[in-house]
Amino acid sequence: MADRKSILVITELYPNVTNPALGTFIVNQLRHLAQRYRVVVITPFLISINQFGKISQPAIVNEHGIEVHYIPYYPKWLSLLHVVGIYNRDRFLATNKQITGQKMMVMAKLLHTQQPFYLVVGHESYIGDEAIPIAAVLNIPSVFTLHSLYEYHLKSFG
């Protein structure tokens, strides 16, 4: 696999233990790409605790030729600030998106040093536009698809 070009995918739309049907259309696209390219996905997930009190989502999964790196989001301290009313919904989402984006940037830089990517692809409904600044830092091209529009986009993009 080391001789194949690598593509990095940044998206929230990828299956995980709490939502195994999430983003199945993206998975189908990536399976086809994985036949010719090394496909690496960085995706956040909601923390799921099993009966033994451990997070049940593995951090790295290899399936169908796709290497998936899961990053937990919604830090407990941020969720607590939201629940007690210190952070309103918009501020909570914006802060979480910023924290998650920083985690993804660190992960992307690390993976890029191990085997360089030649393209970053972003699929977004909430997380995914992080592909653009990640590609800029890695100095490679990016492609970004916006799958749904919500208040944050209206404020950011107009």
N, C-alpha and C positions, 0 to 999 in steps of 0.2 A: 503494500500500500504506500510505502514511502516514495515511490516513483510517480505516483499520481498527483496532479495538482489538487490543492486543498481549497475548499470553500467553507467559510464561516457563516453560520446562520444564527441571527439574533431574533428571537421571537418568544412571546408568551404562549403562542398557539401550538403547543406540543403536548402530547399525552403525558400524564404523570399518575401517581398513585391515587390522588384525590379526584382526578377527572381523566380516565383512560380513553375517552372518545374525543378529547380536545384536539383540534387541529388535524384531523385525519386526512384532510385534503392536502395539507402541507407535507405530511408524512409520505403520502403517495408520490408527490413530486420529488421529495428528497430520495426516496428509494430508487427512482429512475436515475437521478443524478449520481447516486452512489455506485452505479454500475461503471461509471467512467471517472469519477472524482472521489477524493477523500472528503466526506461531508462531516463537519463538526458543528454541533448545535449547542448554543448556550441559552438556557431557558430558566426562568424563575418558576417556583411552585409554592403552593400553600403548604406549610408544615403539617404533616399528618402523623399523629402519635399512635403507635400500635399498642397492643395490650400489655407490653412489657415496658412502656414508657420511653421507647426509642423512636426517633424519626424513621419512618418506614420507606422513604424514598431514597434509594442509593444516589450518591453524588455523581457517579459516572456510570453510564449504561452504554453498551455496544449492542445494537440490534439492527438487523437488515443492512449491515455495512455502514451504519450511521453511528457516530460517536456523540453521545449526548451528555452534556455537563449541566447538572441541575444546581441552581442557586436558590436557597430559601429567601423569601421576601416577606414583607410586613414584619419588621423587627418588633419584638414584644414591647419594648419601651415606647415605640411609636404608636402601636395599637392601644396601649394604656393611655397615652396622651389624648388619643382620639375618643376613646370610650368615656373618659372623665370630662370631656368637653373642652380641653385646652386647645386641641387642633380641630378645626372644622374639616368637613369632608374634602374640600378643594386643597387645603393646605396639607392634609394627611396624604392624599394621593400624590401631590407634587413632591413632597418630601420623600415618600417611599420610592417614587420613580427616580429621583435623584440618587438615593442610596443604592438602589438596584442597578442603575446605570453605572455607578462607580465600581460596583462589584464585577459587573460584566466587563468593564474596561480592563480591570486588573487581570481577570481570567483570560481575556482575548490577547493581551500583551504576552502573558506567560505562554499560552498555546502557540502564538506566532513565533516566539523564539525557538520553540521545539521543532516546529515544521511550518514554514511560512505559508500564509494564505495568499491567494491571488485575487480573491473577491470576497466582499462581505455582503450578505443578503439579509434584509430586515423585513419581517412580516409583523405588522402591528395592529393590535386592537387597543392595547394599553402600553405594553412593552414591545419594542421593536425598532422605533426610530433611533434608538441608541446605536444602530448599525452605522449611521452617518458619521458621528464623531469618532467612533471606533475606527472606521476605515480611514478617516483623516489622520488620526494618530499613527496608524500602521502604514500610512502613505500608499494605500491601495484603493481601487474603485469600489463603489457600493451601489446596490440596487435596493430600493425601499418600496414596499407596498403597504398602503394604509387600508385596512380592512373595515374599519368602522370609525365614525366620527363622534366625538364626545366633547364636553365643555373645554377640556384642556387643549384640544386641537383648535377649537374656535378661538381661544385666547392666544395660542401660539402662532397659528398659521393665518388667522383671519377668516 
